[in-house]
Amino acid sequence: MNTSQIGLLAGLILGAAGAIGGFSAVVVALAVGVLGLVVGRVLDGDLDLGELLGRGRDK
């Protein structure tokens, strides 16, 4: 497992634990899972937030 997968798994577990029942639990778990995936990708170096925010390394 790489850092992205661990981040996604941790986010999904925390989202599921923090949400209580119903459709909102699914939405919260999905949102926190995506957040965990993004953080994992940033830590792996696969995703550069500077490029996404318009601040490339070339400047």
CHARMM internal coordinates of N, CA and C (Angstrom, degrees):
IC EDIT
DIST 1 N 1 CA 1.4592
DIST 1 CA 1 C 1.5238
ANGL 1 N 1 CA 1 C 109.00
DIST 1 C 2 N 1.3158
ANGL 1 CA 1 C 2 N 115.80
DIHE 1 N 1 CA 1 C 2 N 131.03
DIST 2 N 2 CA 1.4598
ANGL 1 C 2 N 2 CA 119.13
DIHE 1 CA 1 C 2 N 2 CA 175.71
DIST 2 CA 2 C 1.5286
ANGL 2 N 2 CA 2 C 109.39
DIHE 1 C 2 N 2 CA 2 C -91.96
DIST 2 C 3 N 1.3159
ANGL 2 CA 2 C 3 N 115.20
DIHE 2 N 2 CA 2 C 3 N 178.67
DIST 3 N 3 CA 1.4647
ANGL 2 C 3 N 3 CA 120.12
DIHE 2 CA 2 C 3 N 3 CA -175.56
DIST 3 CA 3 C 1.5229
ANGL 3 N 3 CA 3 C 112.09
DIHE 2 C 3 N 3 CA 3 C -64.13
DIST 3 C 4 N 1.3269
ANGL 3 CA 3 C 4 N 117.20
DIHE 3 N 3 CA 3 C 4 N -35.04
DIST 4 N 4 CA 1.4680
ANGL 3 C 4 N 4 CA 119.77
DIHE 3 CA 3 C 4 N 4 CA 178.82
DIST 4 CA 4 C 1.5240
ANGL 4 N 4 CA 4 C 111.18
DIHE 3 C 4 N 4 CA 4 C -62.66
DIST 4 C 5 N 1.3036
ANGL 4 CA 4 C 5 N 116.69
DIHE 4 N 4 CA 4 C 5 N -44.27
DIST 5 N 5 CA 1.4647
ANGL 4 C 5 N 5 CA 120.54
DIHE 4 CA 4 C 5 N 5 CA -179.93
DIST 5 CA 5 C 1.5190
ANGL 5 N 5 CA 5 C 111.08
DIHE 4 C 5 N 5 CA 5 C -67.46
DIST 5 C 6 N 1.3057
ANGL 5 CA 5 C 6 N 117.69
DIHE 5 N 5 CA 5 C 6 N -38.66
DIST 6 N 6 CA 1.4620
ANGL 5 C 6 N 6 CA 121.13
DIHE 5 CA 5 C 6 N 6 CA 178.05
DIST 6 CA 6 C 1.5271
ANGL 6 N 6 CA 6 C 110.09
DIHE 5 C 6 N 6 CA 6 C -66.00
DIST 6 C 7 N 1.3406
ANGL 6 CA 6 C 7 N 116.93
DIHE 6 N 6 CA 6 C 7 N -41.23
DIST 7 N 7 CA 1.4616
ANGL 6 C 7 N 7 CA 120.43
DIHE 6 CA 6 C 7 N 7 CA 177.68
DIST 7 CA 7 C 1.5129
ANGL 7 N 7 CA 7 C 111.84
DIHE 6 C 7 N 7 CA 7 C -62.72
DIST 7 C 8 N 1.3422
ANGL 7 CA 7 C 8 N 116.77
DIHE 7 N 7 CA 7 C 8 N -41.94
DIST 8 N 8 CA 1.4598
ANGL 7 C 8 N 8 CA 121.07
DIHE 7 CA 7 C 8 N 8 CA 177.92
DIST 8 CA 8 C 1.5265
ANGL 8 N 8 CA 8 C 110.41
DIHE 7 C 8 N 8 CA 8 C -63.66
DIST 8 C 9 N 1.3088
ANGL 8 CA 8 C 9 N 117.25
DIHE 8 N 8 CA 8 C 9 N -45.70
DIST 9 N 9 CA 1.4651
ANGL 8 C 9 N 9 CA 121.36
DIHE 8 CA 8 C 9 N 9 CA -179.58
DIST 9 CA 9 C 1.5328
ANGL 9 N 9 CA 9 C 111.24
DIHE 8 C 9 N 9 CA 9 C -63.19
DIST 9 C 10 N 1.3302
ANGL 9 CA 9 C 10 N 116.20
DIHE 9 N 9 CA 9 C 10 N -44.20
DIST 10 N 10 CA 1.4640
ANGL 9 C 10 N 10 CA 119.72
DIHE 9 CA 9 C 10 N 10 CA 179.39
DIST 10 CA 10 C 1.5254
ANGL 10 N 10 CA 10 C 111.02
DIHE 9 C 10 N 10 CA 10 C -63.85
DIST 10 C 11 N 1.3234
ANGL 10 CA 10 C 11 N 116.85
DIHE 10 N 10 CA 10 C 11 N -41.03
DIST 11 N 11 CA 1.4569
ANGL 10 C 11 N 11 CA 120.24
DIHE 10 CA 10 C 11 N 11 CA 178.64
DIST 11 CA 11 C 1.5110
ANGL 11 N 11 CA 11 C 112.10
DIHE 10 C 11 N 11 CA 11 C -64.25
DIST 11 C 12 N 1.3219
ANGL 11 CA 11 C 12 N 116.64
DIHE 11 N 11 CA 11 C 12 N -41.93
DIST 12 N 12 CA 1.4681
ANGL 11 C 12 N 12 CA 119.71
DIHE 11 CA 11 C 12 N 12 CA 178.94
DIST 12 CA 12 C 1.5276
ANGL 12 N 12 CA 12 C 111.72
DIHE 11 C 12 N 12 CA 12 C -65.71
DIST 12 C 13 N 1.3040
ANGL 12 CA 12 C 13 N 117.16
DIHE 12 N 12 CA 12 C 13 N -40.38
DIST 13 N 13 CA 1.4673
ANGL 12 C 13 N 13 CA 120.59
DIHE 12 CA 12 C 13 N 13 CA 179.12
DIST 13 CA 13 C 1.5289
ANGL 13 N 13 CA 13 C 110.44
DIHE 12 C 13 N 13 CA 13 C -65.84
DIST 13 C 14 N 1.3329
ANGL 13 CA 13 C 14 N 116.92
DIHE 13 N 13 CA 13 C 14 N -46.07
DIST 14 N 14 CA 1.4631
ANGL 13 C 14 N 14 CA 119.75
DIHE 13 CA 13 C 14 N 14 CA 179.51
DIST 14 CA 14 C 1.5269
ANGL 14 N 14 CA 14 C 111.74
DIHE 13 C 14 N 14 CA 14 C -65.87
DIST 14 C 15 N 1.3201
ANGL 14 CA 14 C 15 N 116.50
DIHE 14 N 14 CA 14 C 15 N -37.77
DIST 15 N 15 CA 1.4584
ANGL 14 C 15 N 15 CA 119.74
DIHE 14 CA 14 C 15 N 15 CA 178.16
DIST 15 CA 15 C 1.5133
ANGL 15 N 15 CA 15 C 111.77
DIHE 14 C 15 N 15 CA 15 C -65.60
DIST 15 C 16 N 1.3338
ANGL 15 CA 15 C 16 N 116.37
DIHE 15 N 15 CA 15 C 16 N -42.45
DIST 16 N 16 CA 1.4560
ANGL 15 C 16 N 16 CA 120.22
DIHE 15 CA 15 C 16 N 16 CA 179.57
DIST 16 CA 16 C 1.5314
ANGL 16 N 16 CA 16 C 110.92
DIHE 15 C 16 N 16 CA 16 C -66.92
DIST 16 C 17 N 1.3272
ANGL 16 CA 16 C 17 N 116.68
DIHE 16 N 16 CA 16 C 17 N -37.65
DIST 17 N 17 CA 1.4614
ANGL 16 C 17 N 17 CA 120.36
DIHE 16 CA 16 C 17 N 17 CA 179.87
DIST 17 CA 17 C 1.5272
ANGL 17 N 17 CA 17 C 111.31
DIHE 16 C 17 N 17 CA 17 C -71.19
DIST 17 C 18 N 1.3351
ANGL 17 CA 17 C 18 N 117.06
DIHE 17 N 17 CA 17 C 18 N -32.59
DIST 18 N 18 CA 1.4583
ANGL 17 C 18 N 18 CA 120.22
DIHE 17 CA 17 C 18 N 18 CA -177.21
DIST 18 CA 18 C 1.5131
ANGL 18 N 18 CA 18 C 114.29
DIHE 17 C 18 N 18 CA 18 C -83.08
DIST 18 C 19 N 1.3097
ANGL 18 CA 18 C 19 N 116.96
DIHE 18 N 18 CA 18 C 19 N -19.34
DIST 19 N 19 CA 1.4594
ANGL 18 C 19 N 19 CA 120.41
DIHE 18 CA 18 C 19 N 19 CA -177.79
DIST 19 CA 19 C 1.5317
ANGL 19 N 19 CA 19 C 109.63
DIHE 18 C 19 N 19 CA 19 C -96.96
DIST 19 C 20 N 1.3242
ANGL 19 CA 19 C 20 N 114.53
DIHE 19 N 19 CA 19 C 20 N 146.81
DIST 20 N 20 CA 1.4661
ANGL 19 C 20 N 20 CA 118.55
DIHE 19 CA 19 C 20 N 20 CA -178.72
DIST 20 CA 20 C 1.5233
ANGL 20 N 20 CA 20 C 108.51
DIHE 19 C 20 N 20 CA 20 C -121.29
DIST 20 C 21 N 1.3255
ANGL 20 CA 20 C 21 N 115.17
DIHE 20 N 20 CA 20 C 21 N 105.37
DIST 21 N 21 CA 1.4607
ANGL 20 C 21 N 21 CA 123.76
DIHE 20 CA 20 C 21 N 21 CA 170.91
DIST 21 CA 21 C 1.5144
ANGL 21 N 21 CA 21 C 118.65
DIHE 20 C 21 N 21 CA 21 C 56.78
DIST 21 C 22 N 1.3205
ANGL 21 CA 21 C 22 N 114.31
DIHE 21 N 21 CA 21 C 22 N 159.20
DIST 22 N 22 CA 1.4501
ANGL 21 C 22 N 22 CA 122.56
DIHE 21 CA 21 C 22 N 22 CA 172.35
DIST 22 CA 22 C 1.5184
ANGL 22 N 22 CA 22 C 115.31
DIHE 21 C 22 N 22 CA 22 C 77.87
DIST 22 C 23 N 1.3397
ANGL 22 CA 22 C 23 N 113.90
DIHE 22 N 22 CA 22 C 23 N -172.11
DIST 23 N 23 CA 1.4542
ANGL 22 C 23 N 23 CA 121.40
DIHE 22 CA 22 C 23 N 23 CA -178.73
DIST 23 CA 23 C 1.5164
ANGL 23 N 23 CA 23 C 111.37
DIHE 22 C 23 N 23 CA 23 C -66.33
DIST 23 C 24 N 1.3224
ANGL 23 CA 23 C 24 N 117.03
DIHE 23 N 23 CA 23 C 24 N -33.06
DIST 24 N 24 CA 1.4641
ANGL 23 C 24 N 24 CA 120.09
DIHE 23 CA 23 C 24 N 24 CA -179.81
DIST 24 CA 24 C 1.5266
ANGL 24 N 24 CA 24 C 111.19
DIHE 23 C 24 N 24 CA 24 C -62.76
DIST 24 C 25 N 1.3331
ANGL 24 CA 24 C 25 N 117.62
DIHE 24 N 24 CA 24 C 25 N -31.53
DIST 25 N 25 CA 1.4586
ANGL 24 C 25 N 25 CA 120.94
DIHE 24 CA 24 C 25 N 25 CA 177.95
DIST 25 CA 25 C 1.5216
ANGL 25 N 25 CA 25 C 110.67
DIHE 24 C 25 N 25 CA 25 C -64.20
DIST 25 C 26 N 1.3227
ANGL 25 CA 25 C 26 N 116.71
DIHE 25 N 25 CA 25 C 26 N -39.64
DIST 26 N 26 CA 1.4527
ANGL 25 C 26 N 26 CA 120.99
DIHE 25 CA 25 C 26 N 26 CA 179.11
DIST 26 CA 26 C 1.5292
ANGL 26 N 26 CA 26 C 109.97
DIHE 25 C 26 N 26 CA 26 C -66.30
DIST 26 C 27 N 1.3240
ANGL 26 CA 26 C 27 N 117.50
DIHE 26 N 26 CA 26 C 27 N -43.03
DIST 27 N 27 CA 1.4638
ANGL 26 C 27 N 27 CA 121.60
DIHE 26 CA 26 C 27 N 27 CA -179.42
DIST 27 CA 27 C 1.5249
ANGL 27 N 27 CA 27 C 110.77
DIHE 26 C 27 N 27 CA 27 C -65.32
DIST 27 C 28 N 1.3335
ANGL 27 CA 27 C 28 N 117.32
DIHE 27 N 27 CA 27 C 28 N -43.63
DIST 28 N 28 CA 1.4669
ANGL 27 C 28 N 28 CA 121.17
DIHE 27 CA 27 C 28 N 28 CA 179.30
DIST 28 CA 28 C 1.5246
ANGL 28 N 28 CA 28 C 110.30
DIHE 27 C 28 N 28 CA 28 C -64.29
DIST 28 C 29 N 1.3309
ANGL 28 CA 28 C 29 N 117.67
DIHE 28 N 28 CA 28 C 29 N -45.12
DIST 29 N 29 CA 1.4634
ANGL 28 C 29 N 29 CA 121.00
DIHE 28 CA 28 C 29 N 29 CA 179.88
DIST 29 CA 29 C 1.5235
ANGL 29 N 29 CA 29 C 110.65
DIHE 28 C 29 N 29 CA 29 C -62.46
DIST 29 C 30 N 1.3199
ANGL 29 CA 29 C 30 N 118.15
DIHE 29 N 29 CA 29 C 30 N -39.95
DIST 30 N 30 CA 1.4599
ANGL 29 C 30 N 30 CA 121.60
DIHE 29 CA 29 C 30 N 30 CA 178.43
DIST 30 CA 30 C 1.5267
ANGL 30 N 30 CA 30 C 111.25
DIHE 29 C 30 N 30 CA 30 C -65.75
DIST 30 C 31 N 1.3247
ANGL 30 CA 30 C 31 N 116.64
DIHE 30 N 30 CA 30 C 31 N -44.73
DIST 31 N 31 CA 1.4658
ANGL 30 C 31 N 31 CA 120.41
DIHE 30 CA 30 C 31 N 31 CA -179.53
DIST 31 CA 31 C 1.5247
ANGL 31 N 31 CA 31 C 111.78
DIHE 30 C 31 N 31 CA 31 C -63.66
DIST 31 C 32 N 1.3148
ANGL 31 CA 31 C 32 N 116.71
DIHE 31 N 31 CA 31 C 32 N -44.11
DIST 32 N 32 CA 1.4605
ANGL 31 C 32 N 32 CA 120.08
DIHE 31 CA 31 C 32 N 32 CA 180.00
DIST 32 CA 32 C 1.5302
ANGL 32 N 32 CA 32 C 110.16
DIHE 31 C 32 N 32 CA 32 C -69.88
DIST 32 C 33 N 1.3152
ANGL 32 CA 32 C 33 N 117.65
DIHE 32 N 32 CA 32 C 33 N -33.58
DIST 33 N 33 CA 1.4642
ANGL 32 C 33 N 33 CA 121.28
DIHE 32 CA 32 C 33 N 33 CA 176.17
DIST 33 CA 33 C 1.5143
ANGL 33 N 33 CA 33 C 111.84
DIHE 32 C 33 N 33 CA 33 C -64.10
DIST 33 C 34 N 1.3340
ANGL 33 CA 33 C 34 N 116.85
DIHE 33 N 33 CA 33 C 34 N -42.83
DIST 34 N 34 CA 1.4672
ANGL 33 C 34 N 34 CA 120.66
DIHE 33 CA 33 C 34 N 34 CA 177.68
DIST 34 CA 34 C 1.5287
ANGL 34 N 34 CA 34 C 109.91
DIHE 33 C 34 N 34 CA 34 C -64.84
DIST 34 C 35 N 1.3152
ANGL 34 CA 34 C 35 N 117.07
DIHE 34 N 34 CA 34 C 35 N -40.88
DIST 35 N 35 CA 1.4588
ANGL 34 C 35 N 35 CA 120.86
DIHE 34 CA 34 C 35 N 35 CA 177.58
DIST 35 CA 35 C 1.5296
ANGL 35 N 35 CA 35 C 110.51
DIHE 34 C 35 N 35 CA 35 C -61.12
DIST 35 C 36 N 1.3275
ANGL 35 CA 35 C 36 N 117.34
DIHE 35 N 35 CA 35 C 36 N -43.26
DIST 36 N 36 CA 1.4589
ANGL 35 C 36 N 36 CA 121.29
DIHE 35 CA 35 C 36 N 36 CA 177.45
DIST 36 CA 36 C 1.5217
ANGL 36 N 36 CA 36 C 112.00
DIHE 35 C 36 N 36 CA 36 C -63.13
DIST 36 C 37 N 1.3226
ANGL 36 CA 36 C 37 N 116.97
DIHE 36 N 36 CA 36 C 37 N -38.41
DIST 37 N 37 CA 1.4591
ANGL 36 C 37 N 37 CA 121.48
DIHE 36 CA 36 C 37 N 37 CA 177.97
DIST 37 CA 37 C 1.5239
ANGL 37 N 37 CA 37 C 110.74
DIHE 36 C 37 N 37 CA 37 C -64.50
DIST 37 C 38 N 1.3257
ANGL 37 CA 37 C 38 N 117.06
DIHE 37 N 37 CA 37 C 38 N -44.39
DIST 38 N 38 CA 1.4620
ANGL 37 C 38 N 38 CA 120.82
DIHE 37 CA 37 C 38 N 38 CA 179.99
DIST 38 CA 38 C 1.5252
ANGL 38 N 38 CA 38 C 110.75
DIHE 37 C 38 N 38 CA 38 C -63.34
DIST 38 C 39 N 1.3174
ANGL 38 CA 38 C 39 N 117.13
DIHE 38 N 38 CA 38 C 39 N -44.33
DIST 39 N 39 CA 1.4635
ANGL 38 C 39 N 39 CA 120.65
DIHE 38 CA 38 C 39 N 39 CA 178.84
DIST 39 CA 39 C 1.5269
ANGL 39 N 39 CA 39 C 110.22
DIHE 38 C 39 N 39 CA 39 C -62.61
DIST 39 C 40 N 1.3211
ANGL 39 CA 39 C 40 N 117.30
DIHE 39 N 39 CA 39 C 40 N -41.70
DIST 40 N 40 CA 1.4580
ANGL 39 C 40 N 40 CA 120.63
DIHE 39 CA 39 C 40 N 40 CA 177.66
DIST 40 CA 40 C 1.5136
ANGL 40 N 40 CA 40 C 112.43
DIHE 39 C 40 N 40 CA 40 C -62.80
DIST 40 C 41 N 1.3334
ANGL 40 CA 40 C 41 N 117.20
DIHE 40 N 40 CA 40 C 41 N -40.97
DIST 41 N 41 CA 1.4789
ANGL 40 C 41 N 41 CA 121.08
DIHE 40 CA 40 C 41 N 41 CA 178.38
DIST 41 CA 41 C 1.5249
ANGL 41 N 41 CA 41 C 110.92
DIHE 40 C 41 N 41 CA 41 C -65.73
DIST 41 C 42 N 1.3307
ANGL 41 CA 41 C 42 N 117.28
DIHE 41 N 41 CA 41 C 42 N -38.59
DIST 42 N 42 CA 1.4576
ANGL 41 C 42 N 42 CA 120.38
DIHE 41 CA 41 C 42 N 42 CA 178.12
DIST 42 CA 42 C 1.5219
ANGL 42 N 42 CA 42 C 109.34
DIHE 41 C 42 N 42 CA 42 C -64.67
DIST 42 C 43 N 1.3153
ANGL 42 CA 42 C 43 N 117.71
DIHE 42 N 42 CA 42 C 43 N -43.95
DIST 43 N 43 CA 1.4621
ANGL 42 C 43 N 43 CA 121.15
DIHE 42 CA 42 C 43 N 43 CA 179.97
DIST 43 CA 43 C 1.5197
ANGL 43 N 43 CA 43 C 111.99
DIHE 42 C 43 N 43 CA 43 C -66.46
DIST 43 C 44 N 1.3301
ANGL 43 CA 43 C 44 N 117.60
DIHE 43 N 43 CA 43 C 44 N -32.00
DIST 44 N 44 CA 1.4654
ANGL 43 C 44 N 44 CA 121.67
DIHE 43 CA 43 C 44 N 44 CA 176.36
DIST 44 CA 44 C 1.5210
ANGL 44 N 44 CA 44 C 111.80
DIHE 43 C 44 N 44 CA 44 C -73.98
DIST 44 C 45 N 1.3107
ANGL 44 CA 44 C 45 N 117.29
DIHE 44 N 44 CA 44 C 45 N -20.82
DIST 45 N 45 CA 1.4553
ANGL 44 C 45 N 45 CA 121.27
DIHE 44 CA 44 C 45 N 45 CA -176.57
DIST 45 CA 45 C 1.5212
ANGL 45 N 45 CA 45 C 112.89
DIHE 44 C 45 N 45 CA 45 C 89.44
DIST 45 C 46 N 1.3377
ANGL 45 CA 45 C 46 N 117.27
DIHE 45 N 45 CA 45 C 46 N 7.76
DIST 46 N 46 CA 1.4589
ANGL 45 C 46 N 46 CA 121.62
DIHE 45 CA 45 C 46 N 46 CA 179.64
DIST 46 CA 46 C 1.5228
ANGL 46 N 46 CA 46 C 112.58
DIHE 45 C 46 N 46 CA 46 C -80.10
DIST 46 C 47 N 1.3199
ANGL 46 CA 46 C 47 N 117.23
DIHE 46 N 46 CA 46 C 47 N -16.48
DIST 47 N 47 CA 1.4558
ANGL 46 C 47 N 47 CA 121.95
DIHE 46 CA 46 C 47 N 47 CA -176.32
DIST 47 CA 47 C 1.5167
ANGL 47 N 47 CA 47 C 108.53
DIHE 46 C 47 N 47 CA 47 C -132.66
DIST 47 C 48 N 1.3315
ANGL 47 CA 47 C 48 N 116.63
DIHE 47 N 47 CA 47 C 48 N 123.49
DIST 48 N 48 CA 1.4593
ANGL 47 C 48 N 48 CA 121.67
DIHE 47 CA 47 C 48 N 48 CA 179.47
DIST 48 CA 48 C 1.5255
ANGL 48 N 48 CA 48 C 108.85
DIHE 47 C 48 N 48 CA 48 C -103.92
DIST 48 C 49 N 1.3122
ANGL 48 CA 48 C 49 N 116.82
DIHE 48 N 48 CA 48 C 49 N 110.74
DIST 49 N 49 CA 1.4626
ANGL 48 C 49 N 49 CA 120.70
DIHE 48 CA 48 C 49 N 49 CA -177.98
DIST 49 CA 49 C 1.5228
ANGL 49 N 49 CA 49 C 112.10
DIHE 48 C 49 N 49 CA 49 C -65.98
DIST 49 C 50 N 1.3321
ANGL 49 CA 49 C 50 N 117.83
DIHE 49 N 49 CA 49 C 50 N -27.11
DIST 50 N 50 CA 1.4560
ANGL 49 C 50 N 50 CA 120.97
DIHE 49 CA 49 C 50 N 50 CA 178.23
DIST 50 CA 50 C 1.5165
ANGL 50 N 50 CA 50 C 112.02
DIHE 49 C 50 N 50 CA 50 C -62.34
DIST 50 C 51 N 1.3236
ANGL 50 CA 50 C 51 N 116.67
DIHE 50 N 50 CA 50 C 51 N -38.66
DIST 51 N 51 CA 1.4618
ANGL 50 C 51 N 51 CA 120.29
DIHE 50 CA 50 C 51 N 51 CA 178.23
DIST 51 CA 51 C 1.5247
ANGL 51 N 51 CA 51 C 111.11
DIHE 50 C 51 N 51 CA 51 C -69.74
DIST 51 C 52 N 1.3091
ANGL 51 CA 51 C 52 N 116.80
DIHE 51 N 51 CA 51 C 52 N -37.96
DIST 52 N 52 CA 1.4603
ANGL 51 C 52 N 52 CA 120.24
DIHE 51 CA 51 C 52 N 52 CA 179.57
DIST 52 CA 52 C 1.5210
ANGL 52 N 52 CA 52 C 111.99
DIHE 51 C 52 N 52 CA 52 C -68.01
DIST 52 C 53 N 1.3288
ANGL 52 CA 52 C 53 N 116.45
DIHE 52 N 52 CA 52 C 53 N -33.19
DIST 53 N 53 CA 1.4541
ANGL 52 C 53 N 53 CA 121.17
DIHE 52 CA 52 C 53 N 53 CA -177.81
DIST 53 CA 53 C 1.5228
ANGL 53 N 53 CA 53 C 112.44
DIHE 52 C 53 N 53 CA 53 C -91.13
DIST 53 C 54 N 1.3368
ANGL 53 CA 53 C 54 N 117.46
DIHE 53 N 53 CA 53 C 54 N 1.94
DIST 54 N 54 CA 1.4516
ANGL 53 C 54 N 54 CA 121.05
DIHE 53 CA 53 C 54 N 54 CA 177.16
DIST 54 CA 54 C 1.5241
ANGL 54 N 54 CA 54 C 114.04
DIHE 53 C 54 N 54 CA 54 C 90.27
DIST 54 C 55 N 1.3048
ANGL 54 CA 54 C 55 N 116.86
DIHE 54 N 54 CA 54 C 55 N 8.20
DIST 55 N 55 CA 1.4641
ANGL 54 C 55 N 55 CA 120.14
DIHE 54 CA 54 C 55 N 55 CA 178.90
DIST 55 CA 55 C 1.5325
ANGL 55 N 55 CA 55 C 108.62
DIHE 54 C 55 N 55 CA 55 C -111.77
DIST 55 C 56 N 1.2959
ANGL 55 CA 55 C 56 N 116.13
DIHE 55 N 55 CA 55 C 56 N 82.24
DIST 56 N 56 CA 1.4578
ANGL 55 C 56 N 56 CA 121.29
DIHE 55 CA 55 C 56 N 56 CA -179.28
DIST 56 CA 56 C 1.5241
ANGL 56 N 56 CA 56 C 111.70
DIHE 55 C 56 N 56 CA 56 C -71.79
DIST 56 C 57 N 1.3164
ANGL 56 CA 56 C 57 N 116.24
DIHE 56 N 56 CA 56 C 57 N 166.44
DIST 57 N 57 CA 1.4735
ANGL 56 C 57 N 57 CA 120.95
DIHE 56 CA 56 C 57 N 57 CA -179.80
DIST 57 CA 57 C 1.5203
ANGL 57 N 57 CA 57 C 112.67
DIHE 56 C 57 N 57 CA 57 C -77.00
DIST 57 C 58 N 1.3345
ANGL 57 CA 57 C 58 N 117.77
DIHE 57 N 57 CA 57 C 58 N -11.62
DIST 58 N 58 CA 1.4528
ANGL 57 C 58 N 58 CA 121.54
DIHE 57 CA 57 C 58 N 58 CA -176.37
DIST 58 CA 58 C 1.5288
ANGL 58 N 58 CA 58 C 112.97
DIHE 57 C 58 N 58 CA 58 C -74.18
DIST 58 C 59 N 1.2992
ANGL 58 CA 58 C 59 N 117.52
DIHE 58 N 58 CA 58 C 59 N -19.95
DIST 59 N 59 CA 1.4752
ANGL 58 C 59 N 59 CA 120.56
DIHE 58 CA 58 C 59 N 59 CA -174.87
DIST 59 CA 59 C 1.5025
ANGL 59 N 59 CA 59 C 112.26
DIHE 58 C 59 N 59 CA 59 C -78.52
END
COOR INIT
IC SEED 1 N 1 CA 1 C
IC BUILD
